[in-house]
Amino acid sequence: MSIENPPEKSNPNVSAKAEEIKARLNELTKKSSDMELVSFLSEHIDKPCEVEVSLGEVRNIREFYINIAKDSLKKLTNPFAKELLEKKIEEYNKK
């Protein structure tokens, strides 16, 4: 999956799912601690969902969650949560 053409941009169904996930994350960030958010993102980075981007072509959306995690780093105030999320992002950037 390339960043230039992520699956959420190329398929309307995937786009709708991406918006649904983003809305859930916005709600989560409003009522959760930094550690709860990091836990949620880490779990989804480790075990990402899969989406059908075209007929018979299924991809995981780990990169989608990694991008959300990168954006979330700016908002975290707990230094331990921030460090955990940075390490999780690094783990998959090396692969």
Backbone atoms as SQL, in Angstrom:
CREATE TABLE atoms (id INTEGER PRIMARY KEY, chain TEXT, resi INTEGER, resn TEXT, atom TEXT, x REAL, y REAL, z REAL);
INSERT INTO atoms VALUES
  (1, 'A', 1, 'MET', 'N', 0.861, -1.158, 0.000),
  (2, 'A', 1, 'MET', 'CA', 0.000, 0.000, 0.000),
  (3, 'A', 1, 'MET', 'C', 0.908, 1.221, 0.000),
  (4, 'A', 2, 'SER', 'N', 0.710, 2.080, -0.948),
  (5, 'A', 2, 'SER', 'CA', 1.548, 3.283, -0.990),
  (6, 'A', 2, 'SER', 'C', 0.825, 4.439, -0.320),
  (7, 'A', 3, 'ILE', 'N', 1.610, 5.349, 0.204),
  (8, 'A', 3, 'ILE', 'CA', 1.025, 6.515, 0.854),
  (9, 'A', 3, 'ILE', 'C', 0.351, 7.407, -0.188),
  (10, 'A', 4, 'GLU', 'N', 0.913, 7.402, -1.425),
  (11, 'A', 4, 'GLU', 'CA', 0.323, 8.232, -2.481),
  (12, 'A', 4, 'GLU', 'C', -1.073, 7.747, -2.861),
  (13, 'A', 5, 'ASN', 'N', -1.295, 6.445, -2.760),
  (14, 'A', 5, 'ASN', 'CA', -2.587, 5.892, -3.139),
  (15, 'A', 5, 'ASN', 'C', -3.075, 4.908, -2.075),
  (16, 'A', 6, 'PRO', 'N', -3.355, 5.422, -0.870),
  (17, 'A', 6, 'PRO', 'CA', -3.830, 4.515, 0.171),
  (18, 'A', 6, 'PRO', 'C', -5.190, 3.943, -0.194),
  (19, 'A', 7, 'PRO', 'N', -5.527, 2.748, 0.300),
  (20, 'A', 7, 'PRO', 'CA', -6.797, 2.136, -0.081),
  (21, 'A', 7, 'PRO', 'C', -8.002, 2.978, 0.266),
  (22, 'A', 8, 'GLU', 'N', -7.925, 3.790, 1.331),
  (23, 'A', 8, 'GLU', 'CA', -9.098, 4.586, 1.699),
  (24, 'A', 8, 'GLU', 'C', -9.405, 5.674, 0.667),
  (25, 'A', 9, 'LYS', 'N', -8.429, 5.988, -0.216),
  (26, 'A', 9, 'LYS', 'CA', -8.669, 6.995, -1.259),
  (27, 'A', 9, 'LYS', 'C', -9.162, 6.363, -2.555),
  (28, 'A', 10, 'SER', 'N', -8.889, 5.058, -2.751),
  (29, 'A', 10, 'SER', 'CA', -9.181, 4.440, -4.030),
  (30, 'A', 10, 'SER', 'C', -10.509, 3.684, -4.068),
  (31, 'A', 11, 'ASN', 'N', -11.170, 3.523, -2.958),
  (32, 'A', 11, 'ASN', 'CA', -12.391, 2.736, -2.901),
  (33, 'A', 11, 'ASN', 'C', -13.385, 3.430, -1.975),
  (34, 'A', 12, 'PRO', 'N', -14.575, 3.755, -2.485),
  (35, 'A', 12, 'PRO', 'CA', -15.558, 4.463, -1.647),
  (36, 'A', 12, 'PRO', 'C', -15.949, 3.699, -0.382),
  (37, 'A', 13, 'ASN', 'N', -16.028, 2.365, -0.443),
  (38, 'A', 13, 'ASN', 'CA', -16.375, 1.590, 0.742),
  (39, 'A', 13, 'ASN', 'C', -15.285, 1.681, 1.790),
  (40, 'A', 14, 'VAL', 'N', -14.042, 1.645, 1.336),
  (41, 'A', 14, 'VAL', 'CA', -12.909, 1.753, 2.250),
  (42, 'A', 14, 'VAL', 'C', -12.867, 3.154, 2.827),
  (43, 'A', 15, 'SER', 'N', -13.162, 4.132, 1.992),
  (44, 'A', 15, 'SER', 'CA', -13.182, 5.528, 2.434),
  (45, 'A', 15, 'SER', 'C', -14.193, 5.717, 3.569),
  (46, 'A', 16, 'ALA', 'N', -15.348, 5.118, 3.419),
  (47, 'A', 16, 'ALA', 'CA', -16.384, 5.212, 4.446),
  (48, 'A', 16, 'ALA', 'C', -15.908, 4.540, 5.736),
  (49, 'A', 17, 'LYS', 'N', -15.241, 3.394, 5.610),
  (50, 'A', 17, 'LYS', 'CA', -14.727, 2.689, 6.787),
  (51, 'A', 17, 'LYS', 'C', -13.644, 3.526, 7.466),
  (52, 'A', 18, 'ALA', 'N', -12.781, 4.168, 6.674),
  (53, 'A', 18, 'ALA', 'CA', -11.723, 5.023, 7.226),
  (54, 'A', 18, 'ALA', 'C', -12.336, 6.171, 8.012),
  (55, 'A', 19, 'GLU', 'N', -13.375, 6.774, 7.488),
  (56, 'A', 19, 'GLU', 'CA', -14.040, 7.874, 8.194),
  (57, 'A', 19, 'GLU', 'C', -14.687, 7.388, 9.485),
  (58, 'A', 20, 'GLU', 'N', -15.243, 6.181, 9.450),
  (59, 'A', 20, 'GLU', 'CA', -15.849, 5.598, 10.649),
  (60, 'A', 20, 'GLU', 'C', -14.772, 5.369, 11.728),
  (61, 'A', 21, 'ILE', 'N', -13.624, 4.855, 11.322),
  (62, 'A', 21, 'ILE', 'CA', -12.525, 4.622, 12.267),
  (63, 'A', 21, 'ILE', 'C', -12.035, 5.949, 12.834),
  (64, 'A', 22, 'LYS', 'N', -11.882, 6.949, 11.982),
  (65, 'A', 22, 'LYS', 'CA', -11.422, 8.264, 12.443),
  (66, 'A', 22, 'LYS', 'C', -12.403, 8.866, 13.443),
  (67, 'A', 23, 'ALA', 'N', -13.702, 8.698, 13.204),
  (68, 'A', 23, 'ALA', 'CA', -14.719, 9.210, 14.130),
  (69, 'A', 23, 'ALA', 'C', -14.621, 8.497, 15.478),
  (70, 'A', 24, 'ARG', 'N', -14.426, 7.176, 15.456),
  (71, 'A', 24, 'ARG', 'CA', -14.264, 6.414, 16.701),
  (72, 'A', 24, 'ARG', 'C', -13.030, 6.870, 17.465),
  (73, 'A', 25, 'LEU', 'N', -11.956, 7.122, 16.739),
  (74, 'A', 25, 'LEU', 'CA', -10.730, 7.591, 17.376),
  (75, 'A', 25, 'LEU', 'C', -10.905, 8.968, 17.988),
  (76, 'A', 26, 'ASN', 'N', -11.640, 9.844, 17.307),
  (77, 'A', 26, 'ASN', 'CA', -11.901, 11.176, 17.869),
  (78, 'A', 26, 'ASN', 'C', -12.671, 11.067, 19.177),
  (79, 'A', 27, 'GLU', 'N', -13.653, 10.181, 19.215),
  (80, 'A', 27, 'GLU', 'CA', -14.409, 9.963, 20.454),
  (81, 'A', 27, 'GLU', 'C', -13.506, 9.393, 21.535),
  (82, 'A', 28, 'LEU', 'N', -12.679, 8.440, 21.136),
  (83, 'A', 28, 'LEU', 'CA', -11.764, 7.818, 22.089),
  (84, 'A', 28, 'LEU', 'C', -10.813, 8.841, 22.689),
  (85, 'A', 29, 'THR', 'N', -10.279, 9.736, 21.877),
  (86, 'A', 29, 'THR', 'CA', -9.325, 10.725, 22.386),
  (87, 'A', 29, 'THR', 'C', -9.986, 11.716, 23.332),
  (88, 'A', 30, 'LYS', 'N', -11.275, 11.956, 23.167),
  (89, 'A', 30, 'LYS', 'CA', -11.985, 12.892, 24.042),
  (90, 'A', 30, 'LYS', 'C', -12.175, 12.331, 25.451),
  (91, 'A', 31, 'LYS', 'N', -12.371, 11.002, 25.558),
  (92, 'A', 31, 'LYS', 'CA', -12.714, 10.461, 26.864),
  (93, 'A', 31, 'LYS', 'C', -11.716, 9.438, 27.408),
  (94, 'A', 32, 'SER', 'N', -10.560, 9.301, 26.765),
  (95, 'A', 32, 'SER', 'CA', -9.576, 8.319, 27.208),
  (96, 'A', 32, 'SER', 'C', -8.275, 8.984, 27.618),
  (97, 'A', 33, 'SER', 'N', -7.537, 8.261, 28.430),
  (98, 'A', 33, 'SER', 'CA', -6.207, 8.735, 28.791),
  (99, 'A', 33, 'SER', 'C', -5.250, 8.475, 27.628),
  (100, 'A', 34, 'ASP', 'N', -4.084, 9.090, 27.704),
  (101, 'A', 34, 'ASP', 'CA', -3.074, 8.863, 26.673),
  (102, 'A', 34, 'ASP', 'C', -2.722, 7.380, 26.577),
  (103, 'A', 35, 'MET', 'N', -2.582, 6.721, 27.717),
  (104, 'A', 35, 'MET', 'CA', -2.213, 5.304, 27.722),
  (105, 'A', 35, 'MET', 'C', -3.301, 4.437, 27.084),
  (106, 'A', 36, 'GLU', 'N', -4.568, 4.779, 27.307),
  (107, 'A', 36, 'GLU', 'CA', -5.655, 4.021, 26.675),
  (108, 'A', 36, 'GLU', 'C', -5.615, 4.187, 25.158),
  (109, 'A', 37, 'LEU', 'N', -5.358, 5.388, 24.700),
  (110, 'A', 37, 'LEU', 'CA', -5.264, 5.633, 23.260),
  (111, 'A', 37, 'LEU', 'C', -4.087, 4.866, 22.667),
  (112, 'A', 38, 'VAL', 'N', -2.940, 4.921, 23.332),
  (113, 'A', 38, 'VAL', 'CA', -1.753, 4.209, 22.851),
  (114, 'A', 38, 'VAL', 'C', -2.007, 2.703, 22.819),
  (115, 'A', 39, 'SER', 'N', -2.684, 2.196, 23.820),
  (116, 'A', 39, 'SER', 'CA', -3.021, 0.770, 23.858),
  (117, 'A', 39, 'SER', 'C', -3.893, 0.390, 22.663),
  (118, 'A', 40, 'PHE', 'N', -4.910, 1.201, 22.401),
  (119, 'A', 40, 'PHE', 'CA', -5.810, 0.960, 21.270),
  (120, 'A', 40, 'PHE', 'C', -5.029, 0.971, 19.956),
  (121, 'A', 41, 'LEU', 'N', -4.218, 2.002, 19.747),
  (122, 'A', 41, 'LEU', 'CA', -3.467, 2.114, 18.493),
  (123, 'A', 41, 'LEU', 'C', -2.445, 0.991, 18.356),
  (124, 'A', 42, 'SER', 'N', -1.762, 0.663, 19.437),
  (125, 'A', 42, 'SER', 'CA', -0.751, -0.403, 19.386),
  (126, 'A', 42, 'SER', 'C', -1.384, -1.742, 18.999),
  (127, 'A', 43, 'GLU', 'N', -2.532, -2.017, 19.593),
  (128, 'A', 43, 'GLU', 'CA', -3.229, -3.263, 19.268),
  (129, 'A', 43, 'GLU', 'C', -3.600, -3.318, 17.788),
  (130, 'A', 44, 'HIS', 'N', -4.075, -2.218, 17.256),
  (131, 'A', 44, 'HIS', 'CA', -4.484, -2.199, 15.855),
  (132, 'A', 44, 'HIS', 'C', -3.290, -2.148, 14.897),
  (133, 'A', 45, 'ILE', 'N', -2.174, -1.630, 15.349),
  (134, 'A', 45, 'ILE', 'CA', -0.966, -1.667, 14.524),
  (135, 'A', 45, 'ILE', 'C', -0.434, -3.105, 14.481),
  (136, 'A', 46, 'ASP', 'N', -0.453, -3.782, 15.625),
  (137, 'A', 46, 'ASP', 'CA', 0.021, -5.169, 15.678),
  (138, 'A', 46, 'ASP', 'C', -0.897, -6.125, 14.925),
  (139, 'A', 47, 'LYS', 'N', -2.201, -5.910, 15.057),
  (140, 'A', 47, 'LYS', 'CA', -3.188, -6.810, 14.443),
  (141, 'A', 47, 'LYS', 'C', -4.182, -5.979, 13.627),
  (142, 'A', 48, 'PRO', 'N', -3.729, -5.472, 12.480),
  (143, 'A', 48, 'PRO', 'CA', -4.597, -4.572, 11.713),
  (144, 'A', 48, 'PRO', 'C', -5.767, -5.285, 11.045),
  (145, 'A', 49, 'CYS', 'N', -6.822, -4.539, 10.834),
  (146, 'A', 49, 'CYS', 'CA', -7.963, -5.039, 10.084),
  (147, 'A', 49, 'CYS', 'C', -7.550, -5.198, 8.623),
  (148, 'A', 50, 'GLU', 'N', -8.342, -5.948, 7.892),
  (149, 'A', 50, 'GLU', 'CA', -8.125, -6.065, 6.461),
  (150, 'A', 50, 'GLU', 'C', -9.354, -5.526, 5.747),
  (151, 'A', 51, 'VAL', 'N', -9.110, -4.915, 4.590),
  (152, 'A', 51, 'VAL', 'CA', -10.207, -4.391, 3.787),
  (153, 'A', 51, 'VAL', 'C', -10.027, -4.844, 2.349),
  (154, 'A', 52, 'GLU', 'N', -11.136, -5.015, 1.668),
  (155, 'A', 52, 'GLU', 'CA', -11.092, -5.366, 0.251),
  (156, 'A', 52, 'GLU', 'C', -11.007, -4.065, -0.534),
  (157, 'A', 53, 'VAL', 'N', -9.875, -3.843, -1.196),
  (158, 'A', 53, 'VAL', 'CA', -9.663, -2.596, -1.928),
  (159, 'A', 53, 'VAL', 'C', -10.168, -2.687, -3.357),
  (160, 'A', 54, 'SER', 'N', -10.221, -3.878, -3.881),
  (161, 'A', 54, 'SER', 'CA', -10.856, -4.133, -5.165),
  (162, 'A', 54, 'SER', 'C', -11.278, -5.597, -5.148),
  (163, 'A', 55, 'LEU', 'N', -12.030, -6.003, -6.109),
  (164, 'A', 55, 'LEU', 'CA', -12.583, -7.349, -6.121),
  (165, 'A', 55, 'LEU', 'C', -11.466, -8.383, -5.954),
  (166, 'A', 56, 'GLY', 'N', -11.506, -9.088, -4.844),
  (167, 'A', 56, 'GLY', 'CA', -10.539, -10.137, -4.572),
  (168, 'A', 56, 'GLY', 'C', -9.198, -9.663, -4.028),
  (169, 'A', 57, 'GLU', 'N', -8.972, -8.364, -3.920),
  (170, 'A', 57, 'GLU', 'CA', -7.709, -7.851, -3.391),
  (171, 'A', 57, 'GLU', 'C', -7.926, -7.309, -1.987),
  (172, 'A', 58, 'VAL', 'N', -7.336, -7.986, -1.024),
  (173, 'A', 58, 'VAL', 'CA', -7.490, -7.625, 0.382),
  (174, 'A', 58, 'VAL', 'C', -6.144, -7.133, 0.902),
  (175, 'A', 59, 'ARG', 'N', -6.163, -6.042, 1.650),
  (176, 'A', 59, 'ARG', 'CA', -4.950, -5.486, 2.256),
  (177, 'A', 59, 'ARG', 'C', -5.219, -5.182, 3.722),
  (178, 'A', 60, 'ASN', 'N', -4.163, -5.268, 4.511),
  (179, 'A', 60, 'ASN', 'CA', -4.329, -4.824, 5.890),
  (180, 'A', 60, 'ASN', 'C', -4.138, -3.314, 5.914),
  (181, 'A', 61, 'ILE', 'N', -4.639, -2.678, 6.956),
  (182, 'A', 61, 'ILE', 'CA', -4.578, -1.214, 7.017),
  (183, 'A', 61, 'ILE', 'C', -3.649, -0.739, 8.127),
  (184, 'A', 62, 'ARG', 'N', -2.570, -1.508, 8.328),
  (185, 'A', 62, 'ARG', 'CA', -1.574, -1.129, 9.343),
  (186, 'A', 62, 'ARG', 'C', -1.047, 0.280, 9.087),
  (187, 'A', 63, 'GLU', 'N', -0.714, 0.589, 7.851),
  (188, 'A', 63, 'GLU', 'CA', -0.152, 1.916, 7.531),
  (189, 'A', 63, 'GLU', 'C', -1.137, 3.035, 7.896),
  (190, 'A', 64, 'PHE', 'N', -2.410, 2.778, 7.731),
  (191, 'A', 64, 'PHE', 'CA', -3.452, 3.735, 8.122),
  (192, 'A', 64, 'PHE', 'C', -3.357, 4.030, 9.620),
  (193, 'A', 65, 'TYR', 'N', -3.240, 2.960, 10.433),
  (194, 'A', 65, 'TYR', 'CA', -3.130, 3.141, 11.881),
  (195, 'A', 65, 'TYR', 'C', -1.803, 3.786, 12.276),
  (196, 'A', 66, 'ILE', 'N', -0.730, 3.459, 11.566),
  (197, 'A', 66, 'ILE', 'CA', 0.567, 4.083, 11.849),
  (198, 'A', 66, 'ILE', 'C', 0.492, 5.584, 11.581),
  (199, 'A', 67, 'ASN', 'N', -0.159, 5.967, 10.509),
  (200, 'A', 67, 'ASN', 'CA', -0.313, 7.406, 10.211),
  (201, 'A', 67, 'ASN', 'C', -1.131, 8.108, 11.287),
  (202, 'A', 68, 'ILE', 'N', -2.171, 7.465, 11.776),
  (203, 'A', 68, 'ILE', 'CA', -2.970, 8.045, 12.861),
  (204, 'A', 68, 'ILE', 'C', -2.116, 8.148, 14.126),
  (205, 'A', 69, 'ALA', 'N', -1.301, 7.118, 14.380),
  (206, 'A', 69, 'ALA', 'CA', -0.421, 7.135, 15.558),
  (207, 'A', 69, 'ALA', 'C', 0.573, 8.291, 15.463),
  (208, 'A', 70, 'LYS', 'N', 1.144, 8.502, 14.286),
  (209, 'A', 70, 'LYS', 'CA', 2.089, 9.610, 14.097),
  (210, 'A', 70, 'LYS', 'C', 1.403, 10.943, 14.381),
  (211, 'A', 71, 'ASP', 'N', 0.186, 11.108, 13.899),
  (212, 'A', 71, 'ASP', 'CA', -0.565, 12.348, 14.159),
  (213, 'A', 71, 'ASP', 'C', -0.885, 12.484, 15.649),
  (214, 'A', 72, 'SER', 'N', -1.175, 11.362, 16.305),
  (215, 'A', 72, 'SER', 'CA', -1.544, 11.384, 17.716),
  (216, 'A', 72, 'SER', 'C', -0.379, 11.765, 18.621),
  (217, 'A', 73, 'LEU', 'N', 0.841, 11.486, 18.185),
  (218, 'A', 73, 'LEU', 'CA', 2.017, 11.809, 18.998),
  (219, 'A', 73, 'LEU', 'C', 2.041, 13.275, 19.405),
  (220, 'A', 74, 'LYS', 'N', 1.600, 14.144, 18.503),
  (221, 'A', 74, 'LYS', 'CA', 1.606, 15.593, 18.760),
  (222, 'A', 74, 'LYS', 'C', 0.677, 15.975, 19.918),
  (223, 'A', 75, 'LYS', 'N', -0.352, 15.169, 20.141),
  (224, 'A', 75, 'LYS', 'CA', -1.383, 15.509, 21.127),
  (225, 'A', 75, 'LYS', 'C', -1.157, 14.868, 22.493),
  (226, 'A', 76, 'LEU', 'N', -0.263, 13.887, 22.553),
  (227, 'A', 76, 'LEU', 'CA', -0.052, 13.172, 23.810),
  (228, 'A', 76, 'LEU', 'C', 0.706, 14.037, 24.814),
  (229, 'A', 77, 'THR', 'N', 0.271, 13.989, 26.057),
  (230, 'A', 77, 'THR', 'CA', 0.942, 14.750, 27.114),
  (231, 'A', 77, 'THR', 'C', 1.691, 13.845, 28.093),
  (232, 'A', 78, 'ASN', 'N', 1.334, 12.573, 28.130),
  (233, 'A', 78, 'ASN', 'CA', 2.002, 11.611, 29.009),
  (234, 'A', 78, 'ASN', 'C', 3.297, 11.146, 28.320),
  (235, 'A', 79, 'PRO', 'N', 4.462, 11.454, 28.893),
  (236, 'A', 79, 'PRO', 'CA', 5.723, 11.104, 28.234),
  (237, 'A', 79, 'PRO', 'C', 5.925, 9.596, 28.071),
  (238, 'A', 80, 'PHE', 'N', 5.380, 8.794, 28.993),
  (239, 'A', 80, 'PHE', 'CA', 5.521, 7.344, 28.894),
  (240, 'A', 80, 'PHE', 'C', 4.671, 6.801, 27.742),
  (241, 'A', 81, 'ALA', 'N', 3.469, 7.316, 27.604),
  (242, 'A', 81, 'ALA', 'CA', 2.594, 6.908, 26.507),
  (243, 'A', 81, 'ALA', 'C', 3.223, 7.303, 25.173),
  (244, 'A', 82, 'LYS', 'N', 3.764, 8.509, 25.138),
  (245, 'A', 82, 'LYS', 'CA', 4.394, 8.995, 23.911),
  (246, 'A', 82, 'LYS', 'C', 5.573, 8.103, 23.516),
  (247, 'A', 83, 'GLU', 'N', 6.389, 7.740, 24.494),
  (248, 'A', 83, 'GLU', 'CA', 7.551, 6.881, 24.211),
  (249, 'A', 83, 'GLU', 'C', 7.103, 5.500, 23.714),
  (250, 'A', 84, 'LEU', 'N', 6.073, 4.933, 24.341),
  (251, 'A', 84, 'LEU', 'CA', 5.559, 3.631, 23.898),
  (252, 'A', 84, 'LEU', 'C', 5.084, 3.691, 22.446),
  (253, 'A', 85, 'LEU', 'N', 4.357, 4.747, 22.109),
  (254, 'A', 85, 'LEU', 'CA', 3.832, 4.859, 20.752),
  (255, 'A', 85, 'LEU', 'C', 4.960, 5.097, 19.744),
  (256, 'A', 86, 'GLU', 'N', 5.938, 5.889, 20.116),
  (257, 'A', 86, 'GLU', 'CA', 7.094, 6.106, 19.233),
  (258, 'A', 86, 'GLU', 'C', 7.806, 4.785, 18.949),
  (259, 'A', 87, 'LYS', 'N', 7.959, 3.954, 19.982),
  (260, 'A', 87, 'LYS', 'CA', 8.622, 2.657, 19.803),
  (261, 'A', 87, 'LYS', 'C', 7.799, 1.718, 18.929),
  (262, 'A', 88, 'LYS', 'N', 6.492, 1.767, 19.086),
  (263, 'A', 88, 'LYS', 'CA', 5.615, 0.922, 18.260),
  (264, 'A', 88, 'LYS', 'C', 5.716, 1.347, 16.792),
  (265, 'A', 89, 'ILE', 'N', 5.726, 2.633, 16.538),
  (266, 'A', 89, 'ILE', 'CA', 5.865, 3.132, 15.160),
  (267, 'A', 89, 'ILE', 'C', 7.214, 2.704, 14.582),
  (268, 'A', 90, 'GLU', 'N', 8.278, 2.865, 15.363),
  (269, 'A', 90, 'GLU', 'CA', 9.626, 2.461, 14.927),
  (270, 'A', 90, 'GLU', 'C', 9.668, 0.983, 14.585),
  (271, 'A', 91, 'GLU', 'N', 9.021, 0.174, 15.407),
  (272, 'A', 91, 'GLU', 'CA', 9.018, -1.278, 15.196),
  (273, 'A', 91, 'GLU', 'C', 8.560, -1.638, 13.779),
  (274, 'A', 92, 'TYR', 'N', 7.526, -0.978, 13.302),
  (275, 'A', 92, 'TYR', 'CA', 6.994, -1.309, 11.981),
  (276, 'A', 92, 'TYR', 'C', 7.630, -0.487, 10.867),
  (277, 'A', 93, 'ASN', 'N', 8.268, 0.617, 11.191),
  (278, 'A', 93, 'ASN', 'CA', 8.992, 1.353, 10.155),
  (279, 'A', 93, 'ASN', 'C', 10.256, 0.616, 9.735),
  (280, 'A', 94, 'LYS', 'N', 10.775, -0.245, 10.633),
  (281, 'A', 94, 'LYS', 'CA', 11.977, -1.016, 10.331),
  (282, 'A', 94, 'LYS', 'C', 11.675, -2.226, 9.453),
  (283, 'A', 95, 'LYS', 'N', 10.421, -2.655, 9.432),
  (284, 'A', 95, 'LYS', 'CA', 10.045, -3.878, 8.677),
  (285, 'A', 95, 'LYS', 'C', 9.862, -3.593, 7.210);
